[in-house]
């Protein structure tokens, strides 16, 4: 019986050693660590997602400004091709506007001190999110004889 008790004590001691080694080398995460990591990831992802509307708005504004520039430039080139004598003021119109959201007004004025020079201003207006935006483009045309 003494031998059996010794073996049992020895086995218990071995089991305790194995259990201690297993606990020391155990790999894994606690529930608190997982919840903390998920909270940090969620905050980061929400921050990134909050930037998307800002980026989309900036992209739309850049596209609109490009369209405005092309809309005005087309009219300026048309006036330059018509020549000095045919350059005239034009009321607000949206002729040539493919999107239907832009309108332009052309103002032609003489430059003081120069009889053969006119300033052509094209003002383009458009609305976005309830705000009206305007952009002016200018060029000069001359009446010159080669």
C-alpha positions as a Python dict, from the first residue, in 0.01 Angstrom:
ca = {
    (1, 'X'): (0, 0, 0),
    (2, 'X'): (285, 228, 74),
    (3, 'X'): (415, 165, -276),
    (4, 'X'): (77, 260, -423),
    (5, 'X'): (68, 586, -230),
    (6, 'X'): (417, 668, -343),
    (7, 'X'): (322, 606, -705),
    (8, 'X'): (8, 816, -665),
    (9, 'X'): (207, 1101, -508),
    (10, 'X'): (465, 1072, -782),
    (11, 'X'): (196, 1074, -1054),
    (12, 'X'): (26, 1372, -891),
    (13, 'X'): (354, 1556, -883),
    (14, 'X'): (418, 1475, -1252),
    (15, 'X'): (65, 1586, -1343),
    (16, 'X'): (118, 1917, -1159),
    (17, 'X'): (446, 1973, -1344),
    (18, 'X'): (285, 1901, -1682),
    (19, 'X'): (-8, 2129, -1595),
    (20, 'X'): (229, 2409, -1489),
    (21, 'X'): (426, 2379, -1814),
    (22, 'X'): (105, 2379, -2016),
    (23, 'X'): (-21, 2693, -1842),
    (24, 'X'): (311, 2868, -1896),
    (25, 'X'): (323, 2787, -2266),
    (26, 'X'): (-46, 2842, -2337),
    (27, 'X'): (-101, 3072, -2638),
    (28, 'X'): (-419, 3266, -2690),
    (29, 'X'): (-609, 3583, -2614),
    (30, 'X'): (-844, 3667, -2336),
    (31, 'X'): (-1193, 3797, -2402),
    (32, 'X'): (-1093, 4146, -2283),
    (33, 'X'): (-802, 4156, -2527),
    (34, 'X'): (-1029, 4055, -2815),
    (35, 'X'): (-1295, 4314, -2725),
    (36, 'X'): (-1028, 4586, -2695),
    (37, 'X'): (-880, 4496, -3033),
    (38, 'X'): (-1226, 4498, -3195),
    (39, 'X'): (-1305, 4838, -3042),
    (40, 'X'): (-981, 4988, -3176),
    (41, 'X'): (-1043, 4840, -3521),
    (42, 'X'): (-1401, 4969, -3523),
    (43, 'X'): (-1290, 5323, -3435),
    (44, 'X'): (-1027, 5314, -3710),
    (45, 'X'): (-1266, 5183, -3974),
    (46, 'X'): (-1534, 5437, -3884),
    (47, 'X'): (-1276, 5716, -3912),
    (48, 'X'): (-1177, 5599, -4258),
    (49, 'X'): (-1540, 5561, -4367),
    (50, 'X'): (-1614, 5917, -4252),
    (51, 'X'): (-1365, 6045, -4510),
    (52, 'X'): (-1547, 5892, -4809),
    (53, 'X'): (-1823, 6159, -4835),
    (54, 'X'): (-1560, 6432, -4816),
    (55, 'X'): (-1365, 6269, -5098),
    (56, 'X'): (-1675, 6221, -5312),
    (57, 'X'): (-1775, 6585, -5263),
    (58, 'X'): (-1426, 6709, -5356),
    (59, 'X'): (-1426, 6487, -5663),
    (60, 'X'): (-1763, 6622, -5777),
    (61, 'X'): (-1650, 6983, -5725),
    (62, 'X'): (-1336, 6918, -5928),
    (63, 'X'): (-1542, 6762, -6208),
    (64, 'X'): (-1786, 7055, -6203),
    (65, 'X'): (-1503, 7307, -6216),
    (66, 'X'): (-1352, 7125, -6514),
    (67, 'X'): (-1689, 7138, -6692),
    (68, 'X'): (-1725, 7508, -6608),
    (69, 'X'): (-1380, 7580, -6749),
    (70, 'X'): (-1453, 7394, -7072),
    (71, 'X'): (-1795, 7562, -7102),
    (72, 'X'): (-1637, 7909, -7070),
    (73, 'X'): (-1336, 7829, -7285),
    (74, 'X'): (-1562, 7711, -7568),
    (75, 'X'): (-1739, 8047, -7571),
    (76, 'X'): (-1416, 8246, -7548),
    (77, 'X'): (-1271, 8057, -7845),
    (78, 'X'): (-1592, 8108, -8043),
    (79, 'X'): (-1578, 8485, -7983),
    (80, 'X'): (-1210, 8500, -8079),
    (81, 'X'): (-1284, 8314, -8403),
    (82, 'X'): (-1571, 8552, -8490),
    (83, 'X'): (-1328, 8840, -8473),
    (84, 'X'): (-1297, 9184, -8319),
    (85, 'X'): (-1589, 9345, -8504),
    (86, 'X'): (-1840, 9070, -8416),
    (87, 'X'): (-1765, 9049, -8044),
    (88, 'X'): (-2082, 9146, -7853),
    (89, 'X'): (-2242, 9113, -7513),
    (90, 'X'): (-2467, 8814, -7459),
    (91, 'X'): (-2740, 8769, -7203),
    (92, 'X'): (-2737, 8478, -6964),
    (93, 'X'): (-2790, 8151, -7145),
    (94, 'X'): (-2713, 7784, -7114),
    (95, 'X'): (-2667, 7717, -7486),
    (96, 'X'): (-2405, 7448, -7538),
    (97, 'X'): (-2437, 7326, -7181),
    (98, 'X'): (-2474, 6951, -7190),
    (99, 'X'): (-2549, 6909, -6817),
    (100, 'X'): (-2811, 7183, -6792),
    (101, 'X'): (-2679, 7312, -6460),
    (102, 'X'): (-2446, 7584, -6588),
    (103, 'X'): (-2534, 7923, -6733),
    (104, 'X'): (-2302, 8183, -6876),
    (105, 'X'): (-2307, 8554, -6946),
    (106, 'X'): (-2072, 8725, -7190),
    (107, 'X'): (-1960, 9085, -7142),
    (108, 'X'): (-1752, 9262, -7406),
    (109, 'X'): (-1603, 9600, -7318),
    (110, 'X'): (-1351, 9835, -7475),
    (111, 'X'): (-1021, 9876, -7296),
    (112, 'X'): (-963, 10241, -7209),
    (113, 'X'): (-666, 10392, -7389),
    (114, 'X'): (-673, 10128, -7665),
    (115, 'X'): (-908, 10166, -7960),
    (116, 'X'): (-820, 9827, -8107),
    (117, 'X'): (-854, 9612, -7792),
    (118, 'X'): (-1161, 9455, -7626),
    (119, 'X'): (-1189, 9265, -7301),
    (120, 'X'): (-1417, 8962, -7313),
    (121, 'X'): (-1547, 8828, -6983),
    (122, 'X'): (-1743, 8504, -6956),
    (123, 'X'): (-1913, 8454, -6620),
    (124, 'X'): (-2036, 8099, -6554),
    (125, 'X'): (-2284, 8032, -6272),
    (126, 'X'): (-2409, 7706, -6127),
    (127, 'X'): (-2581, 7579, -5814),
    (128, 'X'): (-2457, 7306, -5589),
    (129, 'X'): (-2613, 7199, -5259),
    (130, 'X'): (-2825, 7514, -5246),
    (131, 'X'): (-2531, 7749, -5300),
    (132, 'X'): (-2473, 7951, -5616),
    (133, 'X'): (-2119, 7953, -5748),
    (134, 'X'): (-1971, 8190, -6007),
    (135, 'X'): (-1646, 8185, -6196),
    (136, 'X'): (-1518, 8450, -6436),
    (137, 'X'): (-1289, 8395, -6730),
    (138, 'X'): (-1130, 8680, -6928),
    (139, 'X'): (-947, 8721, -7253),
    (140, 'X'): (-857, 9009, -7483),
    (141, 'X'): (-911, 9034, -7854),
    (142, 'X'): (-737, 9286, -8077),
    (143, 'X'): (-817, 9441, -8410),
    (144, 'X'): (-486, 9431, -8582),
    (145, 'X'): (-388, 9453, -8944),
    (146, 'X'): (-95, 9243, -9061),
}
